[in-house]
Amino acid sequence: MELRELLLNLKIIMFGGKGGVGKTCCATSSAIWAAEQGRNTLIISTDPAHSLGDSLGIELAPGIPTPIENIDNLTALEINPKANMAEFRGLTGMNPLEEMGMGDIMEGMPLLGDLEDLASINPPGIDEALAFGKILEFIETEHDYDLVIFDTAPTGHTLRFLGLPETLSGWIGKLIKMRMKLGNMFGALKRMFTREEKKSDDSLEMLERLNQSILNAREDLTNPTKNSFVVVMIPEEMAILETGRLLNELIKYDIPVSNIVVNQLYQDTTGLCDFCKSRREMQQRNLTKIKEIFREKLLKNLIEVPLFKEEIREYDKLKEMGEYLVKESY
């Protein structure tokens, strides 16, 4: 499907690519266009170096969905990628022994100290993992949005992000087993030394639900009737190489991708200085290479966006860019 059709029909669209190629501008322009077609749209930034609020020209409160004034049906959210470890430990149910009121009692018992260390182990990429957990809220839970657009981090972060469902699902499976083994022992020790009655503990059930949500989200992200990835690039050699790696990984993870945006293109040479003419000639050579290389990688739609004279930010310029994005591609 072309980007116009994606914006009108899908539940999820992800924009990604090399840093500095205009991902946020493309994502935000597309979100504005979709919202103005009547789709209740949420745009989420998962980039640790957020620029979504800057693009819109407003300040966004971290972690809080913010309705955008003067644009009906549009809400923006910047996810805080820093892990809230208190929330994480509360989820696992494996809080340190100090939090169980047993720190002094357990002093001098090395084995139990080792178990405490084991219980507090964090999975690889915990910051990205918790960001993914927040994203699950808008994939696997009921909400009022017709479309959720993700403005992803630069390629390296995005590739790790795409691999998180498998990583997290496997890690949580191991954690569930560990929780079953250690949870009862920690509870018994606490009751032995503190004489407290056994309390209900639903952390294991929460982990199992989270694991299932991750698996369900994986299905949604690979379903072309629900999700598509839009690659944004510029017509330069390094961007071509990085886009090739990104496309290979998208194919590896079965993430649907059918649109590439080639951004910041110099227009015809009329009135251009020698420097700009040389830049345009270089871009045209690379544009030809892009068409040759990426049509072999299941690319169906190539969207060309010109280099604008002014910075693309705030409503008027974003809306102008959006008109290029939803034009018929070829």
N, C-alpha and C positions, 0 to 999 in steps of 0.2 A: 504493500500500500504506500501511496505517497504521504508526505507528512500531513497534508490537509486531512486526508482520510484517517490517519492515525489519531489526530487531535480530536476528531469528531466521533470516533468509535471505540478507542481503547480505554482501559482503566489506568494503565501505567505507561509512561514514556520516560526513558532515561537518556540524558545528554551527557556525552563524555568525549575525551580526547586529550591531546597534549596540553600542557599548561600554556596559557596566554593566547589561545586560538579563538576565544570568544564563546566558550561554552555557556557561560552565564547569560550573556546577551541573547544567544539563540534560545536558551531554555525560557528566559523571562519573556521574550517577544512572543514565543509560541504560547506560553501560558496566558498572556494578555489576549491573544487572538482567540484561543479556545473559550476563555471566559466571556468574551464579547459575542460569541456564538451561542451563549446561553448555558454552557457547561460549567457546573460548579467546580472550580479548579483550585487545587492546592499545589504550590511549587515548594519543594523542599531542597535546601542546600545541604549536601553531605561533605562538602569540602572543608577541611579544618581551617583554611584561610578564606573565610566567608566573604563574598562580594555581592550576595544577592540583595541585601538592603541597600548597598551603594548603587547597584544597578537601578533599583527602583527609586532611588533618591529619598529613602526613608530609613529610620533606625528601627531595626527589628529586635525585640527582646529575645535573648537566647532561649531556645527550647519552647517558645510559646507561639502557637499559630496566630498570625496577625492579619485580620482583614485589611485589604488595601483600599484606602479611601479613594473615592471617585472612579473606582473600577469594580463594577458589580461582579459578583461570582468569583473573585480572586482572593486567595489567602496565601500568605508566605510564611515559611518556617525555616529558621537556621538551627540545625541540630548541633548541640555542644558535643564534640567528639571526646572530651575528657571523661574518663570512666568515673562513675560514682560508685566507689568500691563498697560503701556502706550498703547501697541498694543491691549490689552484686552479692555480697556476703549474706544479706538477708534472704536473697533468692535461693542460694545454695543451702542455707540452713547450717553452714559449717563455720559458725563464728568462733573466734579464738577462745581459749579456755578462760581468759581474763573476763570476757563478756559473760561467761557462765558463772562468775563469782568463785572460780576455783584456782585462780592464779597462784595464790600463796600456798594452797594445799598441795598443788601439783609440783611445787618447786622441789628439785632434786629427783624427779622421776623422768629420766631422759627419754624413755620410750614414749610416754604420753606427750612430751614436748615435741618429739619427732612427728607424732600424729597431728599435733596442732599445726606444725609447719606444713604438713601435707595437706591439711584441710584448707589452708589459705592460699594454695597454689592458684595462680591466675592462668587462663589459657593464653596462647599466643594472640597478639593483636586485640587485647581486651577492649581498648578504646574503640576500634572499629566494630568489635563485636557488640558492644552496647549501643553504638550508633545503629547497627543493623537491627538490634532489638527494638529501637524506637521506630524504625521503618516498618517492622512487622505490624505495628499498631495500625498502619495505613494500608496494609496489604491483606492481613488476615483477621482484622476486626471490623465490625460494622462502623461505617461513618457516612457522612452526608455528601462526600465529594464524588463527583462523576469521574474526575480525572485527577491523577496524582503525577506530577512531573518532577523528576529528580535531576537536580544539577549536581553531577558527581565531581569528585576530586580528580586531579590529573591522573594520567594513565596508570602509573605504578600503584597508587592507592586504589584506583578502581579495579584493577586486576585482583588485588588482594581481597577487595570487597566482594567481587563476584565469586571467589572461592570460599567465602565464609560459610555459606549453608552447609557444605560438606564438612568443613573443619569444625564448625560448631556442633553439628549433629553428632559427629563422632566423639567429640570431646564431652558433650553432655551425656552421651550414652555411658562413657566411662565414669563420669561424675555421679550418675545415678547409681551405678554399682557401688562406688566408693561410699556414697551417702547411705546406702542401705547397710553396708558393713559397719561404718563408723558411727552413724547416727544413733543407733540403739545403744552402743557402748558409751558414747558421750552422755546420752540421757540417763543411763543407769548410774554412771559415775556421779553425775550431778545430784541425782536423788540420794545416792549413798552418803554424800558428804554434806548436802544441804537439807536433806529430809523433805524435799519438795515433791509434791505429787506429779505424776506424769501429765504433761500438758499436750494438747493436740498440736501436731506438727504437720503442716500441709506443704512443706517445702519440696518434698519428693514429688508430690502431685504437680506442683508448679513447674518443676523441671521437666516432667514428662509432657506437660501441656506445651511448654516452650519448645521442646524438641519436635513435637508434632507440628507446631506452628511454623517452624523453620522448614520442615519437609514440605508443608503445604505452600509456603511462600516460594520455595524452589520450583514447584509445579507451575505457579502463576507466572514466575519470571521467565520460564521457558515456553509458555503458551503464547503463540503468535496472535491469538484472538484477544489476549489481555495485555500483553507487554511488547514493547519494541525498544531497541537501543538505537539512538541517532548519534552517529559519529561526526564530530566537528573537527575540521582541520584547516590549515592554510596551505597554499601551493608552494611549499618549500621542501627540500630533500629530507631534512630531519623529521619533518611532520609526516612525510610519506612513510618513512621507515617505522616510526612509532605507531602510526595508524595501522600498518601491516601487522605489527605485533598484537595490537588491540583486537583487530578483526580475527586473527587466529585464535585468541583466547575466547572471544565471544562464540566462535564456532565450536571450540572445545567444550564450553559450558552449555551449549545449545541455547544461547540467548538469541532471540530473533533480532535481526538487523537488516534493514532494507533501505536506509537513507544515509547518505553522507553529505554533509554541508561543507562546501569549500568556501571559506570566508576570506574577506579582505582582498578581493581581486581588483587590481587596477583595471580601469575601463579603457576605451579606445585611446589611441596615442595623440589625438588632436589636442594641441595646446600643452602637451606634456614636455617637461624639460628632458635633457638627455638622460639624467639619472632615473627619472620615472619611466622613460621609455625602456631603459635597460631592465628595470625591475619588472615591467609588464612582460617583456620578452621572456625573461626567466620564468615568470609565473605561467605563461602560456605553454612553455616546454614542459613544466611540471604538471600542468593541468592535463596535457595529453598523456603523460605517464600515469597519472592518477586514473584516468579513464581506462587505460590499457590494463593496469595492474588489478584494480579493485572490481572491475566487472567480472573478473574470474573468481572473485571471492563472494559470489552470490549477491553482489550489489545490483539493485534494480533502479534506484533513483539517486541522481546526483543533483544537488541544489547549489547553484552558484550565487554568492552574495557579494556585492561590490564593497570596495573600501570606501567608507564614508568620509566626507571632509571633516565632520565633527564627531566627537566621542559619542558612542551609543549608550545613553543612559537616560533615565526618566521617560515618562509616558510617550511623548511625541516621537522621539527618535526610536524607541523600542517598537512602537506601532509601525513606523516606517520600515524598519528591518523585518518585522513580521510579514509584511506584504510580499517581500522577496522569498521568505521561507515557504509560504503556502502557494506560491505560483506553481503552475504545472511544471514538473521536472522532466528530464529526458535521460 
